[in-house]
Amino acid sequence: MIDQAIRRWKRERRIARAEAEILARRGEPAPHGLRSPLIVSLTSYPARFGSLHLVLRSLLTQSVRADRVVLWLDEGDEHLLPPAVTSLGVETRICPRWRSYKKIIPTLMEWPEAHIVTADDDIYYKPDWLAGLARHADAGVVCHRAHRIALDPAGGPQPYGDWELNIGAPECSPLVFPTGVGGVLYAPGIFHADVLREDLFQALAPTADDLWLYWMHRLRGSRPAKIGKRFRITEWPGTQSQNLRAGNLNGDGNDQAIRALTERYGFPR
């Protein structure tokens, strides 16, 4: 009981510090310096609208300026956005009900020439989060948080639970597996042509967009770069009642997707 109370107190203090930091941000953001537009793309749904303004504020007040921050929603959900969100003036668009794929597939369709950075709608992003990704954009795929894929004796991927999770140091390797929760930058032209095929991503990896995207850029020869130290996730209160990450980690969602993707494409070397 005491340990739980201490953990809860630490979490509440961390969340309060994060919110205060966002609200205290000042100053003019710097240009990103890339040769093509820089777009931050995310999606959300009504269960998370209560804290969405904090996520959006943390994305809009980065130390470098994105050319656009785009929020993708299911049709009708735009009418449920609270004033704390609508007052921010974020570009809001409607797309098909693709769940977590909404944060990248429609953006890829609309702006294929852009550097696209995906973000989640439930965590805190520090002020230099975007600058770090943009600074390493030449790698093609850049992330703050990644796992290292473990291989079996035949050279294929071991079950997801056997991978080295949340790598603690910078690394650039075909076995670096970016996780969307920390944010990922994708350079223009980095994906295999199948990336936009709804019939395939819905059949092979319906709840595992990170795996689908990994296969799609690795098939084009990417060497993903994980930057910085171990990424710490600070989740906003009330956002975890519906969570795909938990189902994929604790269930068999990721391993099912790995098997399906390997059967379809093999394991990218």
Secondary structure by P-SEA (a helix, b strand, c coil): caaaaaaaaaaaaaaaaaaaaaaaccccccccccccbbbbbbccccccccaaaaaaaaaaaccccccbbbbbbcccccccccccccccccccccccccccccccaaaaaaccccbbbbbbcccccccaaaaaaaaaccccccccbbbbbbbcccccccccccccccccccccccccccccccbbbbcccccccccccaaaaaacccccaaaaaaaaaaaacccccccccbbbbbbccccccccaaaaaaacaaaaaaaaaaaaaccccc
